[in-house]
Amino acid sequence: MEKKFSRQDIQNFDGKDGRAAYIVYNGKVYDVTDSVFWTNGNHLESHPAGADLTSELENAPHGPEVFDGIVKVGILED
């Protein structure tokens, strides 16, 4: 069974002060804590961890294939 996260839960995983960094894409929750692209909970100083970034991906220079190498830790429960 997959772990379920609320939107409020996700906000606590912002990658700051030693906390893990989680992001949401298409209802799936990913752990980006150890990614070099997510320093201190920020993706290239443009996108914060602890948020649903689904709508922002359409403007990214990459597609959803970027999630293939990221650990999925659960799902977003609305």
C-alpha positions as CSV (number, residue, x, y, z in Angstrom):
1,M,0.0,0.0,0.0
2,E,1.3,3.4,-0.9
3,K,1.7,6.1,1.6
4,K,-0.8,8.9,1.3
5,F,0.0,12.6,1.8
6,S,-2.3,15.6,2.1
7,R,-1.3,18.9,0.6
8,Q,-0.6,20.1,4.1
9,D,1.7,17.1,4.7
10,I,3.7,17.9,1.6
11,Q,4.4,21.5,2.7
12,N,6.4,20.1,5.6
13,F,8.8,18.5,3.2
14,D,10.4,21.7,2.0
15,G,14.1,20.7,2.1
16,K,15.0,23.4,4.6
17,D,16.7,23.1,8.0
18,G,17.5,19.4,7.4
19,R,14.0,18.4,6.4
20,A,13.4,16.0,3.4
21,A,12.4,17.6,0.1
22,Y,9.3,16.2,-1.6
23,I,7.5,17.3,-4.7
24,V,4.3,16.3,-6.3
25,Y,3.7,15.6,-10.0
26,N,0.5,14.2,-11.3
27,G,-0.7,13.0,-7.9
28,K,2.6,11.2,-7.2
29,V,5.0,12.3,-4.4
30,Y,8.7,12.2,-5.1
31,D,11.7,12.5,-2.8
32,V,14.2,14.9,-4.3
33,T,16.2,15.4,-1.1
34,D,19.5,14.0,-2.5
35,S,19.2,15.5,-6.0
36,V,21.9,18.0,-6.9
37,F,19.2,19.9,-8.7
38,W,17.3,20.5,-5.5
39,T,19.7,22.3,-3.2
40,N,18.1,23.5,0.1
41,G,14.7,22.6,-1.3
42,N,14.9,24.7,-4.4
43,H,15.1,23.5,-8.0
44,L,17.6,25.9,-9.7
45,E,16.4,28.7,-7.5
46,S,13.0,28.6,-9.3
47,H,10.8,25.9,-7.8
48,P,10.3,25.1,-4.2
49,A,10.0,21.6,-2.7
50,G,7.0,20.9,-0.6
51,A,4.7,21.8,-3.4
52,D,2.7,20.3,-6.3
53,L,4.7,21.2,-9.4
54,T,2.4,19.5,-12.0
55,S,1.3,22.7,-13.7
56,E,4.9,24.1,-13.8
57,L,6.3,21.2,-15.7
58,E,4.7,22.4,-19.0
59,N,7.1,25.3,-19.0
60,A,10.2,23.2,-18.0
61,P,13.0,22.5,-20.5
62,H,12.4,18.8,-19.8
63,G,9.4,16.5,-19.8
64,P,8.0,14.0,-17.2
65,E,10.7,11.5,-18.1
66,V,12.8,13.3,-15.5
67,F,10.8,11.5,-12.8
68,D,11.9,8.1,-14.0
69,G,15.1,8.4,-11.9
70,I,13.5,9.8,-8.8
71,V,12.2,7.8,-5.9
72,K,8.4,7.8,-5.6
73,V,7.4,7.8,-1.9
74,G,3.6,7.9,-2.1
75,I,0.6,9.6,-3.6
76,L,-1.2,12.9,-3.0
77,E,-4.6,12.4,-1.3
78,D,-7.0,15.2,-2.1
